């Protein structure tokens, strides 16, 4: 079965504070699951919030992190007014505005902020004009995660080896993959270009405080994906093993160091 992005897990210094921020900023319903929190981004993806130390330990990583974490999460809404509303809500609730909402290239409209947990978000609409009444509560039509990588073409080759299908390919400028229904879209850009687009410096080191989850259909599938990742240039950080709740999972990183959890 091809690799798919079922859940984006973010590490936070305080899970309860991150829960308050995301449920307020994105008007998302939250479900508590043990020590983590799960949020449905209005049918455009699943987000999980965990303590950074717990997320890192499970992935076989050192929790230390600094600077730009190498990715940008993007929330696409319908109108510029909705971009402003979401940006203002994030600002009021403790986010750091990196780029104020304004008209961007090719007729779009966007802004960017760093959430209190450290994740960088971009909020965008495809048009710079309000063509109708805005939604009272902005809801995304699509959620994406853009990875800042050394060479997008090389990253494309890695993910294609794991069964993902390219949707749009602009060479080393931008590449994305077809998402599973109701899932976050995976994209990639060169790291420095991505950082500039989000209004932050590209320098950063350590754990990204983000782990992608693929929900496998069997233990054999877990083993097969981990083997393919290692063969394609990734690194196994925790070998597949049984979990306390009789599950089965392992972790790997892609060639640029982004973490994945594969579980059944």
C-alpha positions in Angstrom: 0.0 0.0 0.0 1.4 3.5 -0.9 2.7 5.7 1.9 0.0 8.2 2.9 -0.1 11.1 5.3 -3.0 10.2 7.7 -2.1 12.4 10.7 0.3 15.3 11.4 1.5 15.2 15.0 3.0 18.4 16.4 5.0 18.6 19.6 4.2 21.3 22.1 5.8 22.5 25.3 2.3 22.5 26.9 -0.4 20.4 25.2 -3.2 22.1 27.1 -2.1 25.5 25.8 -1.7 24.2 22.3 -5.2 22.7 22.5 -6.6 26.1 23.4 -4.8 27.9 20.6 -5.7 25.5 17.8 -9.4 25.0 18.8 -9.7 28.8 19.0 -7.8 29.8 15.9 -9.2 27.1 13.6 -12.5 26.5 15.3 -11.7 22.8 15.3 -13.2 20.1 17.5 -10.8 18.4 19.8 -10.7 14.9 21.2 -8.5 14.0 24.2 -6.7 10.7 23.7 -4.5 10.0 26.8 -1.7 12.4 26.8 -2.4 13.8 23.3 -5.1 15.8 21.6 -6.6 15.1 18.2 -8.2 17.8 16.0 -10.1 17.5 12.8 -9.3 20.4 10.5 -12.8 20.5 9.1 -12.3 17.5 6.8 -9.0 18.7 5.4 -6.6 16.8 7.6 -6.0 15.3 11.1 -3.8 17.1 13.6 -2.4 15.6 16.8 -0.8 17.5 19.7 1.6 15.8 22.0 4.3 16.9 24.5 7.5 17.5 22.5 9.5 15.2 24.7 7.1 12.3 24.3 6.9 12.8 20.5 10.7 12.8 20.2 11.2 9.8 22.5 8.8 7.7 20.6 10.5 8.6 17.3 14.0 7.9 18.6 15.0 11.6 18.4 16.5 14.2 20.7 13.8 16.7 21.6 16.2 19.7 21.4 15.2 22.2 18.7 16.1 25.7 17.6 15.2 28.2 14.9 13.2 27.3 11.8 11.9 23.8 11.9 12.0 23.3 8.2 8.3 23.2 7.4 5.3 25.4 6.9 1.7 24.3 7.4 -0.7 26.1 5.0 -4.4 26.7 5.6 -6.3 27.7 2.4 -9.6 29.6 2.9 -12.0 31.3 0.5 -11.5 35.0 0.8 -9.0 37.7 1.9 -11.3 38.7 4.7 -11.2 35.2 6.1 -7.4 35.3 5.9 -7.4 38.5 8.0 -9.9 37.0 10.5 -7.8 33.9 11.0 -4.5 35.9 11.3 -6.1 38.3 13.8 -7.5 35.4 15.9 -4.1 33.7 15.9 -2.4 37.0 16.9 -4.8 37.6 19.8 -4.2 34.1 21.1 -0.4 34.3 21.3 0.9 33.7 17.8 3.8 35.7 16.4 3.0 37.4 13.1 5.8 36.7 10.6 4.1 38.2 7.5 1.0 40.4 7.8 -1.9 39.5 5.6 -1.6 41.2 2.2 -1.8 40.6 -1.5 0.8 38.1 -2.7 2.1 36.9 -6.1 -0.2 35.8 -8.9 -3.3 37.4 -7.4 -3.4 35.5 -4.1 -3.7 36.9 -0.6 -1.8 35.5 2.4 -0.1 36.0 5.8 2.0 33.8 8.1 2.4 33.3 11.8 4.4 31.2 14.3 2.0 29.4 16.7 2.8 29.4 20.4 4.0 25.8 20.0 6.6 26.9 17.4 4.9 25.6 14.3 4.9 28.0 11.3 1.6 28.5 9.5 0.6 30.3 6.3 -3.0 31.4 5.7 -3.9 32.0 2.1 -6.8 32.6 -0.3 -6.5 32.1 -4.1 -7.9 35.5 -4.8 -7.0 39.0 -3.5 -10.6 40.2 -3.8 -13.6 39.5 -1.7 -16.2 38.3 -4.2 -18.9 37.4 -1.7 -19.7 37.5 2.0 -17.0 35.9 4.2 -17.8 32.9 6.4 -18.5 33.8 10.0 -15.9 31.2 11.0 -13.2 30.6 8.4 -12.8 27.0 7.5 -10.0 25.6 5.3 -10.8 24.2 1.9 -7.3 22.5 2.0 -4.5 22.0 4.5 -1.0 21.4 3.3 2.4 20.8 4.9 5.4 22.1 2.8 8.7 20.6 3.7 11.8 22.7 3.2 14.3 20.3 1.5 17.7 20.4 0.0 16.6 19.2 -3.4 12.9 18.9 -4.2 13.6 16.6 -7.2 15.5 14.2 -5.0 12.8 14.2 -2.4 10.2 13.5 -5.1 12.2 10.4 -6.1 12.3 9.2 -2.4 8.6 9.6 -1.9 7.7 8.1 -5.3 9.7 5.0 -4.2 7.2 4.7 -1.3 4.3 4.8 -3.7 3.2 8.4 -3.4 1.9 10.0 -6.6 3.1 13.4 -7.8 0.3 15.9 -8.5 2.1 19.1 -9.5 5.7 19.2 -10.4 7.5 22.5 -11.0 11.0 21.1 -10.7 13.1 22.4 -7.9 10.6 25.3 -7.3 7.6 23.3 -5.9 6.4 19.7 -5.9 3.3 18.2 -4.3 1.6 14.8 -4.0 -2.0 13.7 -4.3 -3.5 13.5 -0.8 -5.7 10.8 0.5 -9.4 11.9 0.9 -9.7 14.2 3.9 -5.9 14.2 4.5 -3.2 16.9 4.6 -1.4 17.4 1.3 2.4 16.9 1.3 4.4 19.4 -0.6 8.1 20.4 -0.9 10.2 23.5 -1.7 13.8 24.4 -1.3 14.4 25.2 2.4 15.7 28.8 1.9 12.9 29.7 -0.5 10.2 28.3 1.9 11.6 30.2 4.9 11.6 33.5 2.9 8.1 32.9 1.8 7.0 32.5 5.4 8.9 35.5 6.6 11.5 33.7 8.7 15.2 32.9 8.6 16.1 29.5 7.2 18.6 28.6 10.0 17.5 26.0 12.5 18.6 22.7 14.0 17.4 19.7 15.9 14.1 18.0 16.1 11.3 19.4 13.9 8.7 18.7 16.6 6.6 17.1 13.8 5.9 13.5 13.0 3.8 12.2 10.2 1.7 9.1 10.7 0.8 6.5 8.2 -1.9 4.1 9.3 -1.0 0.7 7.8 -3.5 -2.1 7.1 -1.2 -4.9 8.4 2.1 -5.6 10.2 3.5 -6.8 6.9 2.7 -3.4 5.4 4.6 -1.7 8.3 7.6 -3.8 7.6 7.4 -3.2 3.8 7.2 0.6 4.1 10.1 0.7 6.6 12.2 -1.5 4.3 11.4 0.7 1.3 12.2 3.8 3.2 15.6 2.5 4.2 16.3 1.3 0.6 15.4 4.7 -0.8 17.8 6.7 1.4 15.8 7.1 4.6 16.9 6.1 8.1 15.1 3.8 10.5 15.1 5.5 13.9 13.0 2.9 15.7 12.6 -0.6 14.3 9.1 -2.0 14.0 7.9 -3.5 17.3 4.8 -4.3 19.2 3.3 -1.5 21.2 1.8 -1.7 24.8 -1.7 -1.7 23.3 -0.9 -4.7 21.0 -0.3 -2.5 18.0 2.8 -2.5 15.8 4.9 0.5 14.7 8.2 1.8 13.7 9.7 5.2 12.7 11.9 6.5 9.9 13.2 9.8 8.6 13.3 10.8 5.0 16.6 12.0 3.5 16.0 15.5 4.8 15.4 14.4 8.3 11.6 14.6 8.6 10.1 11.9 10.8 7.4 9.4 9.9 5.6 6.9 12.1 4.2 3.8 10.4 1.7 1.9 12.6 -0.9 -0.8 12.6 
